Amino acid sequence: MREGWGTLAYYVLGVVQGAEFGTGIVEAKTDKKVPKLFCISGDVENGQLVKIVLKYIRDNPKAAHLNTPYLIIYAMRKAYPCLNK
């Protein structure tokens, strides 16, 4: 793995897990179902999440100025949308 990728992978994972945790907290506090921001399958590795974020930034250069957590969330939403069932 390239130098710095480990740190980046943990940062991305932290944002992803934080978003998922936040949804759970809101549901617990309000007793209401809250739509998930994204739906990642359980078998995705951290390195793949980083690649998804980097691809999103390359494909959307006008969004590159946004704060990193926003970019991560937008990338995950695009790559792992929640399908209405």
N, C-alpha and C positions, 0 to 999 in steps of 0.2 A: 504494500500500500504506500502511496506517495506520502512524503512528509506533510504533516498537517491534516491529512485526511481523517485520522482518528479523532482529532479534536472536532473537526467539522461534522463527522458522523454522529458524535455524541451530542453536539449542539442541535442538529436536525432532529435527532431522536428525542431530545428534551422538549423541543417545541411541539413535536407530534404528540408525545405522551402528555404534555401539559394541556394541549387542546382537548384531548380525550378525557383527561381528568376533570378539566373545567366543565365539560358537558355533564359529567356525572355529578359534580357538586351542585350545579344549577338544578338538575333534576331532583336531587335529594332535598334541596332547600325549598323548592316550589311544589314538589309532588306532581310535577307535570312532565310529560315527555318532551324532550328538546331534540330538534333535528341535529344529527351529527354533521360535523363540517366535512368529513370524508370517511370512507369505509375501507380501511386497509386490511387485507387478509393477513392472517397470523404468520405466514411463511416468508415475509419480506425481510431481507437483511438490511442492516444499517447502510452499507455501501450502496445498495440499490436506491435507497431513499435519497442519498446525496446526489447520485446520478440524475434522478428525477428532478431535483431542485435545479441543478446546473443546466439541464436541458431546458427547463422552463425559462430560466433567465436568458439563455441563448435564443430561444424561440420568441421571447417577448422582451426585446431590449428596451422598449419604452417603459417597462415596469421595473427595470433594474435599479432605479433610484429609491424604490420603496424599502422600508425597514425589513431586515432579513426575516423576522418571524412572519410578516405578511407574505413574503415571497414563498416561504416554506408552505404556509397554509394554502395559498393559491395553487402551488404545484401539486400538493397532495389532493386537492379538490379536483383538479383536472385529471390526474392519474388514477385516482381512486374515488370516483363519484359514488354516492350512495344511491342505489336503485330503489325507486318506489315500488313497494310490494303490496 
